[in-house]
Amino acid sequence: MSFQIEINKTIVTVKLENKKNIKHCYLRILNSDLIQIRANKYFTIFDAKELINRKKDWIEASILKMRKKSINDDEFLFLGEVKKLEEYQIKNIDIFYKNEIKKILPSKVEEYSKKMNLFPTSISYRKNKRTWGSCNHKNGLNFNILLMKFPIEIMEYVIVHELAHIKHKNHSRDFWSLVAIYCPNYKEVEKLFKRFL
């Protein structure tokens, strides 16, 4: 028996195998689009869907890790999806990410600046290992070009986060309250972000 579910905007097949002598239930991710559940003969598709719902965070994280590991030398991540380098005629991925972020991010910063009534003095871009965004004492914002690897909601969250630092140069309760107004699901976005890292 098998059925399909949606995980991280991708359809994944779940294969349920009922066995007579199995006492426990076993859930395995065989690959990024196939999950196997082995259980006793009384374990139904309804039970399987319930199990997947309970384990959803773990399943999403595991599938993302698998996809990251399965990226070949001729592929790259672009806005959360695996793309072929040759399709985009990329010779230097860092230059590509820098050019692309300059097309998308400034209008997003402008959009959220107007909403939040907080305006940066400058916007710059770098490739950083640990920092995804920063706000300096002059209210200049810096963004990591590698944000182009992830879904757009992650970039939007980082923008809101750094704009909030124009008003609050810390991570106080007031800071997080401000972030929550313009990115109410920021905790879910942070979880999504961690799954990509």
MDTraj code that builds the backbone (N, CA, C; nanometers):
import mdtraj as md
import numpy as np

residues = "MET SER PHE GLN ILE GLU ILE ASN LYS THR ILE VAL THR VAL LYS LEU GLU ASN LYS LYS ASN ILE LYS HIS CYS TYR LEU ARG ILE LEU ASN SER ASP LEU ILE GLN ILE ARG ALA ASN LYS TYR PHE THR ILE PHE ASP ALA LYS GLU LEU ILE ASN ARG LYS LYS ASP TRP ILE GLU ALA SER ILE LEU LYS MET ARG LYS LYS SER ILE ASN ASP ASP GLU PHE LEU PHE LEU GLY GLU VAL LYS LYS LEU GLU GLU TYR GLN ILE LYS ASN ILE ASP ILE PHE TYR LYS ASN GLU ILE LYS LYS ILE LEU PRO SER LYS VAL GLU GLU TYR SER LYS LYS MET ASN LEU PHE PRO THR SER ILE SER TYR ARG LYS ASN LYS ARG THR TRP GLY SER CYS ASN HIS LYS ASN GLY LEU ASN PHE ASN ILE LEU LEU MET LYS PHE PRO ILE GLU ILE MET GLU TYR VAL ILE VAL HIS GLU LEU ALA HIS ILE LYS HIS LYS ASN HIS SER ARG ASP PHE TRP SER LEU VAL ALA ILE TYR CYS PRO ASN TYR LYS GLU VAL GLU LYS LEU PHE LYS ARG PHE LEU".split()
xyz = np.array([
    [0.0838, -0.1189, 0.0000],
    [0.0000, 0.0000, 0.0000],
    [0.0878, 0.1246, 0.0000],
    [0.0503, 0.2225, -0.0792],
    [0.1280, 0.3465, -0.0798],
    [0.0366, 0.4665, -0.0981],
    [0.0840, 0.5815, -0.0532],
    [0.0109, 0.7067, -0.0703],
    [0.1137, 0.8183, -0.0803],
    [0.0664, 0.9387, -0.1120],
    [0.1593, 1.0501, -0.1311],
    [0.1295, 1.1649, -0.0347],
    [0.2358, 1.2328, 0.0057],
    [0.2235, 1.3495, 0.0924],
    [0.3119, 1.4602, 0.0370],
    [0.2905, 1.5819, 0.0870],
    [0.3754, 1.6936, 0.0437],
    [0.4714, 1.7311, 0.1563],
    [0.6002, 1.7286, 0.1266],
    [0.7043, 1.7676, 0.2234],
    [0.7922, 1.8723, 0.1560],
    [0.8054, 1.9895, 0.2207],
    [0.8889, 2.0979, 0.1644],
    [0.8562, 2.1270, 0.0177],
    [0.7253, 2.1354, -0.0114],
    [0.6747, 2.1687, -0.1462],
    [0.7078, 2.0620, -0.2511],
    [0.7385, 1.9399, -0.2066],
    [0.7675, 1.8297, -0.2986],
    [0.6798, 1.7097, -0.2620],
    [0.6284, 1.6410, -0.3640],
    [0.5456, 1.5223, -0.3400],
    [0.6372, 1.4039, -0.3072],
    [0.6083, 1.3396, -0.1943],
    [0.6863, 1.2238, -0.1473],
    [0.5940, 1.1039, -0.1357],
    [0.6391, 0.9881, -0.1850],
    [0.5606, 0.8647, -0.1762],
    [0.5905, 0.7929, -0.0452],
    [0.4848, 0.7478, 0.0211],
    [0.4993, 0.6702, 0.1452],
    [0.4525, 0.5284, 0.1162],
    [0.5419, 0.4321, 0.1377],
    [0.5105, 0.2913, 0.1113],
    [0.4884, 0.2211, 0.2447],
    [0.3674, 0.1703, 0.2667],
    [0.3347, 0.0999, 0.3908],
    [0.3405, -0.0507, 0.3670],
    [0.4258, -0.1178, 0.4436],
    [0.4382, -0.2632, 0.4339],
    [0.3894, -0.3253, 0.5652],
    [0.2814, -0.4025, 0.5575],
    [0.2276, -0.4715, 0.6758],
    [0.2835, -0.6133, 0.6821],
    [0.3450, -0.6482, 0.7943],
    [0.4049, -0.7815, 0.8136],
    [0.3434, -0.8482, 0.9373],
    [0.3274, -0.9780, 0.9307],
    [0.2665, -1.0528, 1.0422],
    [0.3508, -1.0483, 1.1693],
    [0.4811, -1.0766, 1.1566],
    [0.5622, -1.0924, 1.2780],
    [0.6326, -0.9658, 1.3269],
    [0.5893, -0.8488, 1.2808],
    [0.6521, -0.7251, 1.3295],
    [0.5760, -0.6742, 1.4520],
    [0.6503, -0.6511, 1.5605],
    [0.5878, -0.6003, 1.6832],
    [0.5868, -0.4475, 1.6854],
    [0.6944, -0.3882, 1.6340],
    [0.7072, -0.2420, 1.6382],
    [0.6867, -0.1817, 1.4994],
    [0.6834, -0.0507, 1.4968],
    [0.6666, 0.0215, 1.3706],
    [0.8011, 0.0843, 1.3316],
    [0.8398, 0.0687, 1.2060],
    [0.9692, 0.1205, 1.1598],
    [0.9478, 0.2198, 1.0449],
    [1.0016, 0.3376, 1.0624],
    [0.9909, 0.4412, 0.9594],
    [1.1306, 0.4695, 0.9052],
    [1.1468, 0.4567, 0.7742],
    [1.2778, 0.4827, 0.7113],
    [1.2605, 0.5738, 0.5912],
    [1.3553, 0.6647, 0.5758],
    [1.3565, 0.7488, 0.4557],
    [1.4546, 0.6844, 0.3585],
    [1.4000, 0.6239, 0.2530],
    [1.4850, 0.5511, 0.1573],
    [1.5587, 0.6476, 0.0648],
    [1.4897, 0.7510, 0.0201],
    [1.5547, 0.8596, -0.0541],
    [1.4682, 0.9840, -0.0414],
    [1.5042, 1.0907, -0.1073],
    [1.4359, 1.2186, -0.0846],
    [1.2908, 1.2208, -0.1304],
    [1.2469, 1.1197, -0.2066],
    [1.1047, 1.1161, -0.2422],
    [1.0370, 0.9820, -0.2126],
    [1.0969, 0.9026, -0.1220],
    [1.0356, 0.7751, -0.0845],
    [1.0577, 0.7431, 0.0636],
    [0.9457, 0.7263, 0.1351],
    [0.9487, 0.6891, 0.2766],
    [0.8885, 0.5489, 0.2910],
    [0.9530, 0.4671, 0.3729],
    [0.9027, 0.3311, 0.3967],
    [0.8566, 0.3183, 0.5420],
    [0.7366, 0.2618, 0.5604],
    [0.6879, 0.2294, 0.6948],
    [0.6599, 0.0797, 0.6985],
    [0.7249, 0.0100, 0.7909],
    [0.7004, -0.1328, 0.8097],
    [0.6345, -0.1512, 0.9461],
    [0.5184, -0.2199, 0.9486],
    [0.4438, -0.2337, 1.0735],
    [0.3601, -0.3613, 1.0711],
    [0.2906, -0.3903, 1.1838],
    [0.2067, -0.5118, 1.1905],
    [0.0835, -0.4988, 1.1012],
    [0.0121, -0.6080, 1.0866],
    [-0.0989, -0.6131, 0.9895],
    [-0.2179, -0.5243, 1.0282],
    [-0.2224, -0.4782, 1.1532],
    [-0.3331, -0.3927, 1.1987],
    [-0.3060, -0.2435, 1.1781],
    [-0.1832, -0.2127, 1.1358],
    [-0.1414, -0.0727, 1.1171],
    [-0.1980, -0.0216, 0.9839],
    [-0.2858, 0.0787, 0.9904],
    [-0.3576, 0.1272, 0.8712],
    [-0.2895, 0.2487, 0.8073],
    [-0.3424, 0.2877, 0.6917],
    [-0.2928, 0.4089, 0.6250],
    [-0.3197, 0.5314, 0.7136],
    [-0.4335, 0.5295, 0.7833],
    [-0.4647, 0.6380, 0.8770],
    [-0.3561, 0.6478, 0.9846],
    [-0.3151, 0.5317, 1.0385],
    [-0.2070, 0.5282, 1.1391],
    [-0.0762, 0.5831, 1.0811],
    [-0.0511, 0.5440, 0.9551],
    [0.0716, 0.5875, 0.8875],
    [0.0743, 0.7395, 0.8711],
    [-0.0405, 0.7971, 0.8315],
    [-0.0492, 0.9430, 0.8135],
    [-0.0318, 1.0154, 0.9477],
    [-0.0876, 0.9555, 1.0517],
    [-0.0747, 1.0123, 1.1863],
    [0.0725, 1.0114, 1.2320],
    [0.1406, 0.8982, 1.2034],
    [0.2827, 0.8841, 1.2385],
    [0.3667, 0.9895, 1.1659],
    [0.3389, 1.0079, 1.0372],
    [0.4141, 1.1059, 0.9569],
    [0.3907, 1.2466, 1.0098],
    [0.2692, 1.2739, 1.0498],
    [0.2367, 1.4048, 1.1053],
    [0.3150, 1.4319, 1.2338],
    [0.3263, 1.3289, 1.3186],
    [0.4003, 1.3413, 1.4445],
    [0.5496, 1.3612, 1.4209],
    [0.6002, 1.2974, 1.3154],
    [0.7448, 1.2986, 1.2864],
    [0.7818, 1.3988, 1.1768],
    [0.6878, 1.4880, 1.1444],
    [0.7048, 1.5748, 1.0273],
    [0.8341, 1.6566, 1.0307],
    [0.8641, 1.7181, 1.1456],
    [0.9859, 1.8008, 1.1559],
    [1.1109, 1.7184, 1.1282],
    [1.1167, 1.5993, 1.1871],
    [1.2319, 1.5104, 1.1676],
    [1.2421, 1.4663, 1.0217],
    [1.1264, 1.4323, 0.9611],
    [1.1244, 1.3885, 0.8206],
    [1.1727, 1.5010, 0.7297],
    [1.1202, 1.6219, 0.7505],
    [1.1604, 1.7370, 0.6677],
    [1.3103, 1.7622, 0.6778],
    [1.3626, 1.7595, 0.8010],
    [1.5060, 1.7829, 0.8227],
    [1.5896, 1.6751, 0.7546],
    [1.5473, 1.5493, 0.7673],
    [1.6222, 1.4368, 0.7084],
    [1.6227, 1.4431, 0.5561],
    [1.5079, 1.4780, 0.4971],
    [1.4986, 1.4868, 0.3506],
    [1.5844, 1.6023, 0.2986],
    [1.5832, 1.7150, 0.3710],
    [1.6676, 1.8281, 0.3291],
    [1.8155, 1.7920, 0.3335],
    [1.8564, 1.7205, 0.4399],
    [1.9956, 1.6764, 0.4507],
    [2.0315, 1.5852, 0.3342],
    [1.9401, 1.4935, 0.3017],
    [1.9627, 1.4014, 0.1893],
    [1.9796, 1.4768, 0.0583],
    [1.8916, 1.5754, 0.0381],
    [1.8977, 1.6537, -0.0865],
    [2.0283, 1.7312, -0.0955],
    [2.0705, 1.7867, 0.0191],
    [2.1976, 1.8607, 0.0209],
    [2.3142, 1.7701, -0.0166],
    [2.3135, 1.6491, 0.0412],
    [2.4212, 1.5541, 0.0133],
    [2.4166, 1.5045, -0.1302],
    [2.2941, 1.5026, -0.1879],
    [2.2807, 1.4471, -0.3222],
    [2.3031, 1.5518, -0.4328],
    [2.3414, 1.6741, -0.3936],
    [2.3715, 1.7759, -0.4955],
    [2.5033, 1.7393, -0.5635],
    [2.4978, 1.7219, -0.6924],
    [2.6167, 1.6831, -0.7699],
    [2.7041, 1.8045, -0.8008],
    [2.8214, 1.7774, -0.8554],
    [2.9156, 1.8846, -0.8900],
    [2.8594, 1.9789, -0.9963],
    [2.7658, 1.9289, -1.0773],
    [2.7097, 2.0124, -1.1839],
    [2.5776, 2.0777, -1.1410],
    [2.5492, 2.0755, -1.0086],
    [2.4247, 2.1325, -0.9572],
    [2.4533, 2.2364, -0.8477],
    [2.3518, 2.3172, -0.8170],
    [2.3646, 2.4164, -0.7095],
    [2.2262, 2.4472, -0.6528],
    [2.2247, 2.5028, -0.5319],
    [2.0975, 2.5437, -0.4696],
    [2.0663, 2.6879, -0.5075],
    [1.9418, 2.7101, -0.5502],
    [1.8984, 2.8441, -0.5885],
    [1.7557, 2.8648, -0.5398],
    [1.7392, 2.9537, -0.4414],
    [1.6094, 2.9820, -0.3798],
    [1.5393, 2.8549, -0.3314],
    [1.6198, 2.7654, -0.2719],
    [1.5657, 2.6444, -0.2100],
    [1.5503, 2.5252, -0.3021],
    [1.5845, 2.5424, -0.4300],
    [1.5698, 2.4329, -0.5262],
    [1.7044, 2.3970, -0.5890],
    [1.7173, 2.2687, -0.6255],
    [1.8405, 2.2222, -0.6916],
    [1.8311, 2.2546, -0.8408],
    [1.9314, 2.3254, -0.8910],
    [1.9353, 2.3645, -1.0330],
    [2.0640, 2.3133, -1.0967],
    [2.0634, 2.3043, -1.2284],
    [2.1820, 2.2626, -1.3044],
    [2.2663, 2.3850, -1.3407],
    [2.3961, 2.3754, -1.3179],
    [2.4868, 2.4866, -1.3486],
    [2.4823, 2.5233, -1.4976],
    [2.4763, 2.4202, -1.5830],
    [2.4811, 2.4472, -1.7278],
    [2.3579, 2.5229, -1.7773],
    [2.2432, 2.5034, -1.7105],
    [2.1206, 2.5754, -1.7491],
    [2.1384, 2.7260, -1.7334],
    [2.2163, 2.7649, -1.6330],
    [2.2375, 2.9071, -1.6044],
    [2.3728, 2.9556, -1.6572],
    [2.4474, 2.8655, -1.7203],
    [2.5806, 2.8965, -1.7766],
    [2.6707, 2.9635, -1.6718],
    [2.6789, 2.8988, -1.5550],
    [2.7546, 2.9555, -1.4427],
    [2.8992, 2.9070, -1.4456],
    [2.9905, 3.0014, -1.4387],
    [3.1331, 2.9673, -1.4274],
    [3.1824, 2.9911, -1.2855],
    [3.1284, 3.0947, -1.2202],
    [3.1652, 3.1249, -1.0820],
    [3.0366, 3.1440, -1.0017],
    [3.0077, 3.0487, -0.9128],
    [2.8808, 3.0497, -0.8383],
    [2.8687, 3.1711, -0.7464],
    [2.9817, 3.2150, -0.6882],
    [2.9763, 3.3317, -0.5978],
    [2.9378, 3.4586, -0.6726],
    [2.9924, 3.4751, -0.7934],
    [2.9578, 3.5921, -0.8759],
    [2.8102, 3.5856, -0.9140],
    [2.7636, 3.4651, -0.9472],
    [2.6225, 3.4463, -0.9826],
    [2.5325, 3.4866, -0.8651],
    [2.5620, 3.4335, -0.7445],
    [2.4808, 3.4654, -0.6262],
    [2.4819, 3.6161, -0.5978],
    [2.5985, 3.6794, -0.6125],
    [2.6095, 3.8243, -0.5850],
    [2.5246, 3.9043, -0.6835],
    [2.5307, 3.8670, -0.8107],
    [2.4508, 3.9368, -0.9125],
    [2.3008, 3.9178, -0.8886],
    [2.2627, 3.7944, -0.8512],
    [2.1200, 3.7636, -0.8314],
    [2.0634, 3.8310, -0.7076],
    [2.1404, 3.8342, -0.5984],
    [2.0892, 3.8962, -0.4759],
    [2.0677, 4.0462, -0.4960],
    [2.1511, 4.1075, -0.5815],
    [2.1365, 4.2509, -0.6102],
    [2.0085, 4.2802, -0.6895],
    [1.9580, 4.1775, -0.7603],
    [1.8332, 4.1940, -0.8368],
    [1.7101, 4.1839, -0.7458],
    [1.7207, 4.1033, -0.6410],
    [1.6038, 4.0716, -0.5580],
    [1.5992, 4.1499, -0.4269],
    [1.7121, 4.1541, -0.3566],
    [1.7115, 4.2032, -0.2189],
    [1.6791, 4.3529, -0.2029],
    [1.7341, 4.4440, -0.2846],
    [1.7058, 4.5870, -0.2616],
    [1.5565, 4.6211, -0.2599],
    [1.4788, 4.5617, -0.3514],
    [1.3344, 4.5929, -0.3531],
    [1.2643, 4.5348, -0.2305],
    [1.3153, 4.4205, -0.1818],
    [1.2597, 4.3609, -0.0590],
    [1.2919, 4.4496, 0.0618],
    [1.4146, 4.5012, 0.0674],
    [1.4537, 4.5912, 0.1772],
    [1.3658, 4.7167, 0.1731],
    [1.3440, 4.7702, 0.0533],
    [1.2609, 4.8906, 0.0378],
    [1.1178, 4.8637, 0.0855],
    [1.0652, 4.7480, 0.0472],
    [0.9285, 4.7090, 0.0857],
    [0.9134, 4.7031, 0.2383],
    [1.0069, 4.6331, 0.3047],
    [0.9978, 4.6179, 0.4502],
    [1.0381, 4.7460, 0.5243],
    [1.1270, 4.8255, 0.4657],
    [1.1648, 4.9542, 0.5261],
    [1.0424, 5.0447, 0.5385],
    [0.9627, 5.0478, 0.4317],
    [0.8412, 5.1312, 0.4318],
    [0.7399, 5.0790, 0.5335],
    [0.7257, 4.9460, 0.5391],
    [0.6309, 4.8871, 0.6346],
    [0.6728, 4.9154, 0.7786],
    [0.8041, 4.9016, 0.8054],
    [0.8560, 4.9140, 0.9421],
    [0.8951, 5.0567, 0.9785],
    [0.8989, 5.1445, 0.8765],
    [0.9442, 5.2835, 0.8936],
    [1.0864, 5.2887, 0.9512],
    [1.1705, 5.1979, 0.8998],
    [1.3117, 5.1910, 0.9402],
    [1.3961, 5.1827, 0.8134],
    [1.4850, 5.2780, 0.7940],
    [1.5566, 5.2883, 0.6666],
    [1.7079, 5.2763, 0.6856],
    [1.7723, 5.1822, 0.6160],
    [1.9182, 5.1663, 0.6290],
    [1.9922, 5.2787, 0.5563],
    [2.1121, 5.3088, 0.6044],
    [2.1939, 5.4121, 0.5392],
    [2.2645, 5.3557, 0.4159],
    [2.2846, 5.2238, 0.4139],
    [2.3517, 5.1593, 0.2998],
    [2.3201, 5.0093, 0.3000],
    [2.3421, 4.9456, 0.1847],
    [2.3275, 4.7995, 0.1722],
    [2.4536, 4.7472, 0.1052],
    [2.5153, 4.6469, 0.1656],
    [2.6337, 4.5848, 0.1032],
    [2.6184, 4.4329, 0.1067],
    [2.7035, 4.3653, 0.0300],
    [2.6942, 4.2194, 0.0156],
    [2.8314, 4.1560, 0.0341],
    [2.8330, 4.0441, 0.1048],
    [2.9573, 3.9687, 0.1226],
    [2.9249, 3.8213, 0.1246],
    [3.0266, 3.7403, 0.1099],
    [3.0127, 3.5961, 0.1323],
    [3.0734, 3.5680, 0.2697],
    [2.9890, 3.5329, 0.3652],
    [3.0345, 3.5046, 0.5011],
    [3.0087, 3.3583, 0.5360],
    [3.0904, 3.3046, 0.6252],
    [3.0703, 3.1659, 0.6676],
    [2.9619, 3.1542, 0.7746],
    [2.9552, 3.2523, 0.8654],
    [2.8662, 3.2399, 0.9805],
    [2.7538, 3.3430, 0.9849],
    [2.7778, 3.4618, 0.9332],
    [2.6791, 3.5697, 0.9469],
    [2.5935, 3.5812, 0.8209],
    [2.4601, 3.5861, 0.8406],
    [2.3695, 3.5957, 0.7251],
    [2.3288, 3.7395, 0.6988],
    [2.3397, 3.8230, 0.8026],
    [2.3108, 3.9645, 0.7879],
    [2.3673, 4.0378, 0.9077],
    [2.3900, 4.1674, 0.8917],
    [2.4376, 4.2474, 1.0054],
    [2.3965, 4.3926, 0.9857],
    [2.3903, 4.4631, 1.1004],
    [2.3560, 4.6056, 1.1003],
    [2.4623, 4.6775, 1.1821],
    [2.5337, 4.7728, 1.1210],
    [2.6404, 4.8410, 1.1949],
    [2.5873, 4.9635, 1.2706],
    [2.6745, 5.0303, 1.3447],
    [2.6312, 5.1423, 1.4302],
    [2.5801, 5.2616, 1.3485],
    [2.6154, 5.2653, 1.2189],
    [2.5652, 5.3736, 1.1320],
    [2.4358, 5.3321, 1.0600],
    [2.3833, 5.2142, 1.0968],
    [2.2602, 5.1585, 1.0365],
    [2.2776, 5.1155, 0.8904],
    [2.4017, 5.0806, 0.8563],
    [2.4276, 5.0191, 0.7262],
    [2.4061, 4.8686, 0.7383],
    [2.3372, 4.8098, 0.6409],
    [2.3079, 4.6664, 0.6450],
    [2.3988, 4.5896, 0.5497],
    [2.4415, 4.4731, 0.5948],
    [2.5209, 4.3834, 0.5106],
    [2.4494, 4.2494, 0.5025],
    [2.4468, 4.1916, 0.3827],
    [2.3798, 4.0631, 0.3630],
    [2.4736, 3.9630, 0.2971],
    [2.4585, 3.8384, 0.3386],
    [2.5395, 3.7287, 0.2847],
    [2.4844, 3.6874, 0.1483],
    [2.5686, 3.6833, 0.0466],
    [2.5232, 3.6469, -0.0888],
    [2.4695, 3.5036, -0.0935],
    [2.5102, 3.4194, 0.0041],
    [2.4655, 3.2797, 0.0058],
    [2.3193, 3.2650, 0.0465],
    [2.2537, 3.3755, 0.0840],
    [2.1094, 3.3718, 0.1090],
    [2.0341, 3.3287, -0.0167],
    [2.0967, 3.3451, -0.1336],
    [2.0336, 3.3057, -0.2602],
    [2.0134, 3.1549, -0.2707],
    [2.0781, 3.0792, -0.1829],
    [2.0621, 2.9335, -0.1856],
    [1.9263, 2.8907, -0.1286],
    [1.8694, 2.9743, -0.0427],
    [1.7553, 2.9319, 0.0387],
    [1.6217, 2.9883, -0.0108],
    [1.5090, 2.9305, 0.0361],
    [1.3782, 2.9851, -0.0028],
    [1.3665, 3.1335, 0.0323],
    [1.2875, 3.2062, -0.0460],
    [1.2790, 3.3525, -0.0353],
    [1.2328, 3.3984, 0.1031],
    [1.1516, 3.3161, 0.1731],
    [1.1037, 3.3583, 0.3056],
    [1.2176, 3.3698, 0.4067],
    [1.3273, 3.2967, 0.3825],
    [1.4445, 3.3077, 0.4706],
    [1.5115, 3.4436, 0.4505],
    [1.5253, 3.4844, 0.3252],
    [1.5820, 3.6164, 0.2959],
    [1.4954, 3.7265, 0.3567],
    [1.3636, 3.7135, 0.3442],
    [1.2721, 3.8145, 0.3990],
    [1.2859, 3.8228, 0.5514],
    [1.2997, 3.7071, 0.6150],
    [1.3175, 3.7059, 0.7613],
    [1.4480, 3.7771, 0.8005],
    [1.5563, 3.7491, 0.7293],
    [1.6855, 3.8122, 0.7605],
    [1.6755, 3.9642, 0.7410],
    [1.6041, 4.0073, 0.6380],
    [1.5846, 4.1511, 0.6135],
    [1.5099, 4.2155, 0.7306],
    [1.3996, 4.1536, 0.7728],
    [1.3213, 4.2067, 0.8860],
    [1.4085, 4.2110, 1.0120],
    [1.4846, 4.1039, 1.0332],
    [1.5726, 4.0925, 1.1499],
    [1.6730, 4.2087, 1.1534],
    [1.7379, 4.2342, 1.0395],
    [1.8408, 4.3399, 1.0363],
    [1.7797, 4.4797, 1.0417],
    [1.6644, 4.4992, 0.9794],
    [1.5973, 4.6299, 0.9893],
    [1.5559, 4.6577, 1.1337],
    [1.5135, 4.5532, 1.2047],
    [1.4744, 4.5689, 1.3456],
    [1.5930, 4.6147, 1.4303],
    [1.7147, 4.5782, 1.3868],
    [1.8358, 4.6204, 1.4597],
    [1.8636, 4.7713, 1.4443],
    [1.8018, 4.8350, 1.3463],
    [1.8164, 4.9810, 1.3343],
    [1.7544, 5.0467, 1.4588],
    [1.6446, 4.9894, 1.5061],
    [1.5772, 5.0432, 1.6243],
    [1.6324, 4.9839, 1.7543],
    [1.6616, 4.8542, 1.7523],
    [1.7104, 4.7856, 1.8729],
    [1.8430, 4.7170, 1.8408],
    [1.9522, 4.7674, 1.8945],
    [2.0854, 4.7108, 1.8651],
    [2.1166, 4.5908, 1.9565],
    [2.0173, 4.5093, 1.9805],
    [2.0333, 4.3936, 2.0694],
    [1.9265, 4.2904, 2.0345],
    [1.9202, 4.1834, 2.1118],
    [1.8154, 4.0831, 2.0913],
    [1.7221, 4.0805, 2.2130],
    [1.6773, 4.1993, 2.2520],
    [1.5893, 4.2141, 2.3675],
    [1.4472, 4.1682, 2.3328],
    [1.3619, 4.1687, 2.4334],
    [1.2213, 4.1323, 2.4119],
    [1.1556, 4.2295, 2.3133],
    [1.1906, 4.3590, 2.3240],
    [1.1351, 4.4598, 2.2321],
    [1.1771, 4.4312, 2.0880],
    [1.3032, 4.3874, 2.0722],
    [1.3531, 4.3524, 1.9382],
    [1.2682, 4.2411, 1.8781],
    [1.2508, 4.1306, 1.9527],
    [1.1756, 4.0157, 1.9006],
    [1.0279, 4.0484, 1.8796],
    [0.9741, 4.1372, 1.9614],
    [0.8340, 4.1806, 1.9437],
    [0.8186, 4.2538, 1.8110],
    [0.9179, 4.3346, 1.7789],
    [0.9169, 4.4088, 1.6513],
    [0.9288, 4.3121, 1.5332],
    [1.0201, 4.2158, 1.5431],
    [1.0367, 4.1143, 1.4368],
    [0.9052, 4.0395, 1.4156],
    [0.8392, 4.0042, 1.5259],
    [0.7155, 3.9238, 1.5190],
    [0.6013, 3.9975, 1.4495],
    [0.6028, 4.1302, 1.4556],
    [0.4966, 4.2073, 1.3878],
    [0.5059, 4.1891, 1.2363],
    [0.6298, 4.1909, 1.1843],
    [0.6490, 4.1884, 1.0385],
    [0.6870, 4.0500, 0.9843],
    [0.7177, 3.9591, 1.0756],
    [0.7448, 3.8198, 1.0364],
    [0.6878, 3.7305, 1.1476],
    [0.5531, 3.7198, 1.1539],
    [0.4895, 3.6490, 1.2655],
    [0.5290, 3.5019, 1.2779],
    [0.5695, 3.4406, 1.1677],
    [0.6090, 3.2983, 1.1708],
    [0.7607, 3.2814, 1.1766],
    [0.8317, 3.3808, 1.2358],
    [0.9785, 3.3785, 1.2310],
    [1.0386, 3.2535, 1.2947],
    [0.9714, 3.1960, 1.3951],
    [1.0252, 3.0750, 1.4592],
    [1.0227, 2.9567, 1.3629],
    [0.9167, 2.9468, 1.2832],
    [0.9085, 2.8405, 1.1811],
    [1.0138, 2.8624, 1.0722],
    [1.0338, 2.9893, 1.0349],
    [1.1346, 3.0210, 0.9320],
    [1.2742, 2.9865, 0.9837],
    [1.2995, 3.0152, 1.1114],
    [1.4297, 2.9790, 1.1708],
    [1.4513, 2.8282, 1.1670],
    [1.3443, 2.7510, 1.1938],
    [1.3541, 2.6035, 1.1884],
    [1.3858, 2.5587, 1.0460],
    [1.3167, 2.6192, 0.9493],
    [1.3404, 2.5876, 0.8075],
    [1.4853, 2.6186, 0.7713],
    [1.5326, 2.7345, 0.8169],
    [1.6699, 2.7777, 0.7910],
    [1.7696, 2.6742, 0.8428],
    [1.7490, 2.6288, 0.9671],
    [1.8398, 2.5322, 1.0294],
    [1.8441, 2.4012, 0.9519],
    [1.7319, 2.3658, 0.8898],
    [1.7287, 2.2406, 0.8119],
    [1.8163, 2.2490, 0.6875],
    [1.8337, 2.3707, 0.6345],
    [1.9176, 2.3886, 0.5158],
    [2.0661, 2.3923, 0.5517],
    [2.0985, 2.4244, 0.6772],
    [2.2384, 2.4459, 0.7152],
    [2.3084, 2.3148, 0.7518],
])
top = md.Topology()
chain = top.add_chain()
for i, resn in enumerate(residues, 1):
    res = top.add_residue(resn, chain, resSeq=i)
    for name in ("N", "CA", "C"):
        top.add_atom(name, md.element.get_by_symbol(name[0]), res)
traj = md.Trajectory(xyz[None], top)
